[in-house]
Amino acid sequence: MDLQRKICSLFATVPKFRILAFLFPLSLLPGLSYAAQKPGLIRDTGVADAVETAPEAKVPDPILCEKNISIGDFYFKQKNYAAAIRRYLDAIEYQADSARAHDALARAYQKNDQAAKAIAVYRQFIEKNPDSPNIAEFRTKLARLEKSAK
Protein backbone atom coordinates (compact mmCIF):
# COMPACT_ATOMS: atom_id res chain seq x y z
CA MET A 1 0.00 0.00 0.00
CA ASP A 2 2.95 2.33 0.65
CA LEU A 3 4.19 1.74 -2.86
CA GLN A 4 0.80 2.70 -4.26
CA ARG A 5 0.77 5.98 -2.30
CA LYS A 6 4.30 6.84 -3.44
CA ILE A 7 3.45 6.20 -7.08
CA CYS A 8 0.24 8.22 -6.81
CA SER A 9 2.06 11.14 -5.22
CA LEU A 10 4.72 10.96 -7.95
CA PHE A 11 2.05 11.11 -10.65
CA ALA A 12 0.31 14.00 -8.90
CA THR A 13 3.47 16.14 -8.89
CA VAL A 14 4.25 15.79 -12.59
CA PRO A 15 1.67 17.82 -14.58
CA LYS A 16 1.38 15.57 -17.62
CA PHE A 17 0.82 12.51 -15.45
CA ARG A 18 -2.00 13.99 -13.37
CA ILE A 19 -4.61 12.16 -15.37
CA LEU A 20 -2.73 8.93 -14.76
CA ALA A 21 -2.82 9.63 -11.02
CA PHE A 22 -6.57 9.17 -11.22
CA LEU A 23 -6.48 6.10 -13.43
CA PHE A 24 -3.60 4.26 -11.75
CA PRO A 25 -5.34 3.43 -8.45
CA LEU A 26 -8.29 2.09 -10.43
CA SER A 27 -6.01 -0.40 -12.13
CA LEU A 28 -5.02 -1.83 -8.75
CA LEU A 29 -8.59 -2.79 -7.92
CA PRO A 30 -9.39 -6.48 -8.33
CA GLY A 31 -10.96 -7.28 -11.66
CA LEU A 32 -9.70 -4.11 -13.37
CA SER A 33 -6.04 -4.89 -13.50
CA TYR A 34 -4.63 -6.10 -16.78
CA ALA A 35 -2.03 -8.14 -14.93
CA ALA A 36 -4.73 -10.02 -13.05
CA GLN A 37 -6.27 -11.30 -16.26
CA LYS A 38 -5.20 -14.67 -17.52
CA PRO A 39 -3.92 -14.54 -21.07
CA GLY A 40 -6.17 -16.25 -23.57
CA LEU A 41 -5.11 -18.51 -26.37
CA ILE A 42 -4.06 -16.67 -29.49
CA ARG A 43 -5.00 -19.05 -32.22
CA ASP A 44 -7.39 -19.09 -35.11
CA THR A 45 -8.95 -22.49 -34.68
CA GLY A 46 -10.68 -22.45 -38.05
CA VAL A 47 -7.35 -22.17 -39.84
CA ALA A 48 -5.19 -24.09 -37.38
CA ASP A 49 -7.48 -27.11 -37.33
CA ALA A 50 -8.34 -26.82 -41.04
CA VAL A 51 -12.03 -26.76 -40.23
CA GLU A 52 -14.20 -25.12 -42.83
CA THR A 53 -17.56 -23.82 -41.78
CA ALA A 54 -20.37 -23.76 -44.28
CA PRO A 55 -22.01 -20.38 -44.78
CA GLU A 56 -25.28 -20.14 -42.91
CA ALA A 57 -28.42 -20.26 -45.01
CA LYS A 58 -30.27 -16.98 -44.77
CA VAL A 59 -33.84 -17.06 -43.57
CA PRO A 60 -36.23 -15.43 -46.07
CA ASP A 61 -36.91 -11.89 -44.91
CA PRO A 62 -38.44 -9.26 -47.22
CA ILE A 63 -37.43 -6.42 -44.89
CA LEU A 64 -33.74 -7.37 -45.01
CA CYS A 65 -34.09 -7.81 -48.75
CA GLU A 66 -35.32 -4.22 -49.11
CA LYS A 67 -32.58 -2.92 -46.81
CA ASN A 68 -29.91 -4.61 -48.90
CA ILE A 69 -31.46 -3.22 -52.08
CA SER A 70 -31.44 0.29 -50.59
CA ILE A 71 -27.80 -0.03 -49.58
CA GLY A 72 -26.99 -1.46 -53.00
CA ASP A 73 -28.73 1.52 -54.61
CA PHE A 74 -26.55 3.84 -52.54
CA TYR A 75 -23.40 2.08 -53.75
CA PHE A 76 -24.74 2.10 -57.32
CA LYS A 77 -25.19 5.88 -57.19
CA GLN A 78 -21.63 6.21 -55.87
CA LYS A 79 -20.49 4.13 -58.87
CA ASN A 80 -19.16 1.42 -56.57
CA TYR A 81 -20.65 -1.36 -58.65
CA ALA A 82 -18.80 -4.24 -56.97
CA ALA A 83 -20.24 -3.31 -53.56
CA ALA A 84 -23.68 -2.82 -55.11
CA ILE A 85 -23.49 -6.28 -56.68
CA ARG A 86 -22.67 -7.84 -53.30
CA ARG A 87 -25.66 -6.11 -51.69
CA TYR A 88 -28.03 -7.12 -54.47
CA LEU A 89 -26.85 -10.73 -54.19
CA ASP A 90 -27.53 -10.59 -50.44
CA ALA A 91 -30.99 -9.20 -51.16
CA ILE A 92 -31.70 -12.12 -53.50
CA GLU A 93 -30.62 -14.54 -50.78
CA TYR A 94 -33.22 -13.02 -48.47
CA GLN A 95 -35.96 -13.02 -51.11
CA ALA A 96 -35.28 -15.15 -54.17
CA ASP A 97 -38.30 -13.95 -56.14
CA SER A 98 -37.60 -10.23 -55.81
CA ALA A 99 -37.89 -8.70 -59.27
CA ARG A 100 -36.46 -5.43 -58.01
CA ALA A 101 -33.31 -7.12 -56.67
CA HIS A 102 -32.76 -9.09 -59.88
CA ASP A 103 -33.24 -6.01 -62.05
CA ALA A 104 -30.85 -3.97 -59.89
CA LEU A 105 -28.29 -6.79 -59.95
CA ALA A 106 -28.45 -7.02 -63.73
CA ARG A 107 -28.03 -3.24 -64.07
CA ALA A 108 -25.02 -3.32 -61.72
CA TYR A 109 -23.44 -6.15 -63.72
CA GLN A 110 -24.06 -4.20 -66.90
CA LYS A 111 -22.41 -1.05 -65.49
CA ASN A 112 -19.50 -3.17 -64.24
CA ASP A 113 -18.89 -4.40 -67.82
CA GLN A 114 -20.19 -7.90 -67.11
CA ALA A 115 -22.96 -8.14 -69.68
CA ALA A 116 -22.86 -11.96 -69.73
CA LYS A 117 -23.69 -12.08 -66.03
CA ALA A 118 -26.48 -9.53 -66.50
CA ILE A 119 -27.97 -11.70 -69.24
CA ALA A 120 -27.71 -14.75 -66.96
CA VAL A 121 -29.53 -12.89 -64.16
CA TYR A 122 -32.43 -11.97 -66.45
CA ARG A 123 -32.66 -15.51 -67.87
CA GLN A 124 -32.54 -17.06 -64.42
CA PHE A 125 -35.34 -14.83 -63.15
CA ILE A 126 -37.50 -15.54 -66.21
CA GLU A 127 -37.02 -19.31 -65.81
CA LYS A 128 -37.70 -19.37 -62.07
CA ASN A 129 -40.60 -16.89 -62.03
CA PRO A 130 -42.65 -17.35 -65.22
CA ASP A 131 -45.80 -15.94 -63.57
CA SER A 132 -44.21 -12.70 -62.39
CA PRO A 133 -45.83 -9.48 -63.63
CA ASN A 134 -42.36 -8.20 -64.62
CA ILE A 135 -41.64 -10.96 -67.15
CA ALA A 136 -42.46 -8.83 -70.22
CA GLU A 137 -40.14 -6.05 -69.02
CA PHE A 138 -37.38 -8.55 -68.25
CA ARG A 139 -37.70 -10.20 -71.67
CA THR A 140 -37.39 -6.81 -73.34
CA LYS A 141 -34.29 -5.96 -71.32
CA LEU A 142 -32.83 -9.40 -72.01
CA ALA A 143 -33.36 -9.03 -75.76
CA ARG A 144 -31.80 -5.57 -75.73
CA LEU A 145 -28.76 -6.85 -73.78
CA GLU A 146 -28.31 -9.88 -76.05
CA LYS A 147 -28.50 -7.63 -79.12
CA SER A 148 -25.90 -5.21 -77.75
CA ALA A 149 -23.61 -8.03 -76.58
CA LYS A 150 -23.24 -9.43 -80.11
N, C-alpha and C positions, 0 to 999 in steps of 0.2 A: 504494500500500500504506500510505503514511503517513496518507492520508485515512481509510482503513478503520480504522486503529488509533485515530485521534482520535475518530471517531464511536463506536467501541465503548467507549472510555473515557468519553465523554460519557454514553452510555446506562447504563453501570455506576454512575455517580455519582448519577443521578437514580433514586430508589427505584421509581417506577411504570414506568420504562422498563427495569428489569433483565431482564425476560423478553424484551424486544426485543433486548437485548444478545446474547442467545443466538441468537435467530432471524436477526438482521441478517447476520452473517457467512455463514450458510447461503445467504442469498439472493444472495450474490456468487459462489457457486460456479457453474461453467458447467452449464447445463441446468436450474438451479433458479430462475434469475432470471426475473421476469416481463418485464423489459425485453428480455431476449434472445429472447423468443418473437416470432415473426412474427404480426401480427394476421391473423385469418382473415376470410373474407368474411362479412358479416352480411346474409344474404338468404335468404328463404324461397323456394326455387326452385319449389316446387309452386304457390305463389300467383303469384310474379313471372312465371313462364313459362306460366301458365294450363294447367298439366298436371294432369289429374285421374288419380289412380291408382285402379284398381278394387279393391274389398276382396278380400282373399285368401280363397279357398274353404277352409273348415276341413276338415281330414282327419277322417273318422269316428273317434271315440275314446270308448268307453263310460266310461272312467275320468274324463276331463274332463267328460263329460256329468254324471256323478254329483257331481263337485265343484261344478259350476255349480248343480245342483239344491240341494245342501247350503247353498251361499252364498245362493241365492234363498230357501230356507226361513228362514235367519237374518234376511234383510231382511223377509220376510213376517211373522215374529214381532215384529219391531220396527215393524210397520205402515208400512214404507217400500215400498209396493206398486210404485211406478215402478221402483225398483232391482231388486225381485224379478222383475218382468216382464222386464227386460233380461237377468237371469241365466237365467231359464227359456228365453228365446229363444235364448241362447247354447247352452244345454244341448241344445235341439232341433237346432241346427246341427251339433252333434257327434254326435247320434244321433237321426235323424229319426223313428224308430219307437218312441221312448220314451213309453210310456203314462204313466209317472209325471211326466215333464216336461210333457206336454200337459195332464194333469189339474191340475198345480200352476199352470201358466200360465192356465188357464181360471179357477181359483179366484182368482188374483191380479187378473185382469181384472174379475171379478165384484166383488171387494172395492174395486176402484178405480172403481166405478160405470161400467164399460164392458161391460155385459151382452151387447151385440151382438157384441163381439169374442170374448167367452167362448163364445157360441153358435157362432161361426165356427170357433173352435179345436176344439170337440167334433165339429162336422160334418166338418171337414177330416181329423181323425184317423179318424173312422168310414169315410170314403170311401177313404182311403189304406191303411188297415189292417183290411180286413173280416174277416180271420182271427184277429185278436188276441183273447186270452181276456178282455179288459176291455171288449169291445164292448157287452155287455148293460148293464154299469154306466154306460158313457158314454151310451148311448141313454136310460137313465133320467134321468141328470143333464141331458141335453139337453132332454128333454121337460119336466122340472121348470123349467128356465131359460126355455124358450119360453113356458110357461104363466104364469110370473111376470112376464115381459117385456110381456105383452099387457095 
